[in-house]
Amino acid sequence: MGTCPTRSVLCDVCNRKALKSCLCLLSYCEAHLELHQISDDLEHKLINPVEKLETCEKHGRPLDKFCKTDQVCVCKFCEMDHRRHNVVPLMDEYERKKKDLEETEAYTQQLILERQTKIEQVNQSVKLSKVDTDREKANSIRVFDSLIQSAESALVQLIEIIEESQKTAEKQAEGFIKELKEEINKLMKRSSEMKQLFHTKDHNQLLQNSSSLILAVPTKDWSDIRICSSLVGNINAAETQLGVALNKEIKKMFITVEAKRVQQYAVDVTLDPETASQSVTLSEDGKRVKSGHTQKFKDGPRRCYNGVLGKQKFSSGKFYFEVLAEGKNNWVLGVVKELASRKYYYEYNTSNGFWTLRLTEKNKYEAADSKNTIDVTTSPEKVGVYVSYEEKLVSFYDVDNAQLIYSITDCKFDEDVYPYLNPGYDFKGQNFAPLIICPVRAQKIK
């Protein structure tokens, strides 16, 4: 703006520290400022001390105005050339700009602080991640050690089976050989007798004894007798059994590790009575919901036709919660988008904003993205619900057996989502048990 504020501006009369600068291009100390103000001819506007006051190169007058349109300092004569522009007093613009700079600087410092804090958070996250990684590595090593021990134990059993099969084969072979030798001795004796009779000159003796010798010696048919086939069959069966056992252990291990991974995103869900259906009953702590009309809920825009939502909403990241469904034969669990239809009956499908799993009967499930029935070998008493907003994924787990029941993929999360629990209808008291939100306990890796 043509001025340069400084810490030590001197009086142009006596070289003392100046108190004010005048737009007549001079600065004054307190004593000479008083004389300057007394003079009627010198009624100039005073400003804070400025080291160098600039003048208009064209008119030689102080640059005491500022054209905001052209962003230049002007004198009172130049102002005529800017009469259609937004021209303000220089010091007013100076103070305004100074205030803007102060606010910008404060905001800049705030941004710096936020980023420094974020760096600390990232570093802390890295440290925590390293701790988690080290723990998971240790768990993985322990799991694989256990798997190796199982494999070694199975190998010992397999070797024992092979050796036992070999001993059995050898014992069987010894019996076969003994029996064969006995038959050989009988056959050799018969052969010797036939040779003697063949060379006899006594016709009467040959005729009398040949009939008994010509008859077949009672012997065994050895054509189908095998030793190796039995041994190989036992070994193959043992190897197959070992492979099945190892595959089962490996699958169980990876499922358990996956269950432990999702559990680290556990959140504390509380049910929202403002969204509860008129056909359900909530506990006071907001952790249980069951079918029934024992509570009177006032109608409201957020109330569900069926079921109830959690109070917590999610628009990013990952979260996980567990629900105890023991003793129930019908329920719906999952997440629902904020604007999903609530006032009327609706179908549980993804196009309606429901990403849910429904138990229709024992061990029979229906997912919101499929009309096909999902068969499960066991009926889970505790169900885990895992949601990854960025991965567009909702997965359901049998917590106690550490098994994945089903995953809904490519979920179109375009708004906030809420946990959703529906205890289902109670028909003749067969589905009266509540759905209970449980605290998450980490899955143990054995």
Residue pairs with C-beta under 8 A, 6 or more apart in sequence:
1 63
1 66
1 73
1 90
1 93
1 94
1 97
2 53
2 54
2 63
2 73
2 90
3 50
3 52
3 53
3 54
3 90
3 94
4 50
4 51
4 52
5 48
5 49
5 50
5 51
6 49
6 50
6 51
8 17
9 17
9 18
9 21
9 27
9 49
9 50
9 51
10 16
10 17
10 18
10 27
11 17
11 18
11 27
11 28
11 29
11 32
12 18
12 26
12 27
12 28
13 26
13 28
13 29
13 32
14 29
14 31
14 32
16 29
16 31
17 29
17 49
18 27
18 28
18 29
18 49
19 28
19 29
19 30
19 33
19 49
20 27
20 28
20 33
20 46
20 47
20 48
20 49
21 27
21 28
21 46
21 47
21 48
21 49
21 50
21 53
22 28
22 36
22 42
22 44
22 45
22 46
22 47
23 44
23 45
23 46
23 47
23 53
23 62
23 64
24 42
24 44
24 62
25 53
25 55
25 62
26 36
26 53
27 49
27 50
27 53
28 36
33 46
36 42
37 46
45 64
45 89
45 91
47 91
53 62
54 62
54 63
54 73
55 61
55 62
55 63
55 75
56 62
56 63
56 74
56 75
56 77
56 78
58 75
58 77
58 78
59 75
59 77
59 78
61 75
61 76
61 77
62 75
63 73
63 74
63 75
63 90
64 75
64 76
64 89
64 90
64 91
65 73
65 74
65 75
65 76
65 78
65 79
65 87
65 88
65 89
65 90
66 72
66 73
66 74
66 87
66 88
66 89
66 90
66 92
66 93
66 94
67 73
67 74
67 79
67 82
67 85
67 86
67 87
68 85
68 86
68 87
68 88
68 93
69 82
69 85
69 86
69 87
70 82
70 85
73 90
74 81
74 82
74 87
79 87
132 264
136 257
139 257
139 260
139 445
140 257
142 445
143 253
143 256
143 257
143 445
144 253
146 446
147 246
147 249
147 250
147 253
150 245
150 246
150 249
151 246
154 242
154 245
154 246
155 242
157 238
157 242
158 235
158 238
158 239
158 242
161 234
161 235
161 238
162 234
162 235
162 238
165 230
165 231
165 234
165 235
166 231
168 230
168 231
169 227
169 228
169 230
169 231
172 227
172 230
173 227
176 222
176 225
176 227
179 220
180 222
183 217
183 219
183 220
186 217
186 219
187 217
187 219
190 213
190 217
193 209
193 213
194 213
197 205
197 206
197 209
197 210
197 213
198 206
200 206
252 402
253 445
255 402
255 403
255 404
256 402
256 443
256 445
256 446
257 445
258 404
259 384
259 397
259 399
259 402
259 443
260 442
260 443
260 445
262 318
262 320
262 384
262 386
262 395
262 397
263 320
263 384
263 440
263 442
263 443
264 320
264 442
265 317
265 318
265 319
265 320
265 386
266 319
266 320
266 321
266 322
266 440
267 312
267 319
267 320
267 321
268 312
268 439
269 310
269 311
269 312
269 321
269 419
269 437
270 285
270 286
270 287
270 310
270 311
270 312
270 437
271 282
271 286
271 287
271 288
271 289
271 308
271 309
271 310
271 311
271 421
271 437
272 286
272 302
272 308
272 309
272 310
272 311
272 418
273 282
273 286
273 297
273 308
274 300
274 302
274 303
275 302
275 303
275 304
275 308
275 309
275 342
275 418
276 282
276 289
276 295
276 297
276 303
276 304
276 308
277 297
277 303
277 304
277 305
277 306
277 307
277 308
277 422
278 293
278 297
278 299
278 303
279 291
279 292
279 293
279 306
279 425
280 289
280 290
280 291
280 292
280 295
280 307
280 308
280 422
280 423
281 289
281 290
281 291
281 292
281 293
281 294
281 295
282 288
282 289
282 295
282 308
283 289
283 434
286 311
287 436
287 437
288 434
288 435
288 436
288 437
289 307
289 308
289 421
289 423
289 434
289 435
290 423
290 426
290 432
290 433
290 434
290 435
291 423
291 424
291 425
291 426
291 431
291 432
292 426
292 432
297 303
302 309
302 342
303 342
303 343
304 342
305 341
305 342
305 343
305 344
305 345
305 346
306 332
306 345
306 422
307 332
307 420
307 421
307 422
307 423
308 420
308 421
308 422
309 336
309 418
309 419
309 420
310 321
310 418
310 419
310 420
310 421
312 418
312 419
313 338
313 416
313 417
313 418
314 335
314 387
314 389
314 416
314 417
314 418
315 389
315 413
315 415
315 416
315 417
316 389
316 390
317 388
317 389
317 390
318 386
318 387
318 388
318 389
318 390
319 386
319 387
320 384
320 385
320 386
320 387
320 440
321 384
321 385
321 419
321 437
321 440
322 382
322 383
322 384
322 385
322 399
322 437
322 438
322 439
322 440
323 333
323 382
323 383
323 385
323 421
323 435
323 436
323 437
323 438
324 381
324 382
324 435
324 436
324 437
324 438
325 331
325 333
325 359
325 380
325 381
325 382
325 383
325 433
325 435
326 381
326 382
326 433
327 433
328 359
328 423
328 424
328 431
328 433
328 435
329 359
329 361
329 362
329 424
329 430
329 431
330 359
330 360
330 361
330 424
330 425
330 431
331 358
331 359
331 421
331 422
331 423
331 424
331 435
332 348
332 356
332 357
332 358
332 359
332 420
332 421
332 422
332 424
333 356
333 357
333 383
333 385
333 396
333 420
333 421
333 422
333 435
334 354
334 355
334 356
334 357
334 368
334 385
334 394
334 396
334 408
334 419
334 420
335 355
335 356
335 385
335 387
335 394
335 417
335 418
335 419
335 420
336 353
336 354
336 355
336 356
336 417
336 418
336 420
337 353
337 413
337 414
337 415
337 416
337 417
337 418
338 415
338 416
338 417
338 418
339 353
339 415
340 346
340 352
340 353
340 354
341 352
341 353
346 352
346 354
347 354
348 354
348 356
348 358
348 366
348 368
349 368
349 369
350 368
350 369
350 408
350 411
350 412
354 368
354 420
355 368
355 369
355 387
355 394
355 408
355 411
355 417
356 367
356 368
356 420
357 365
357 366
357 367
357 368
357 374
357 383
357 396
357 405
357 406
358 365
358 366
358 367
358 368
359 365
359 424
360 366
360 373
362 379
363 375
363 376
363 377
363 378
363 379
364 373
364 374
364 375
365 373
365 374
365 375
365 376
365 405
365 406
366 372
366 373
366 374
367 374
367 406
367 408
368 408
369 408
369 409
374 405
374 406
376 398
376 405
378 398
378 401
378 403
380 397
380 398
380 399
380 400
380 401
380 403
380 405
381 400
382 398
382 399
382 400
382 438
383 396
383 397
383 398
383 399
383 405
384 396
384 397
384 398
384 399
384 440
385 394
385 395
385 396
385 397
385 419
386 393
386 394
386 395
386 396
386 397
387 393
387 394
387 417
389 413
389 417
392 409
392 410
392 411
392 412
392 413
393 407
393 408
393 409
393 411
394 407
394 408
394 411
395 404
395 406
395 407
395 408
396 404
396 405
396 406
396 407
397 403
397 404
397 405
398 404
398 405
399 443
402 443
421 435
421 437
422 435
423 431
423 434
423 435
424 431
425 431
426 432
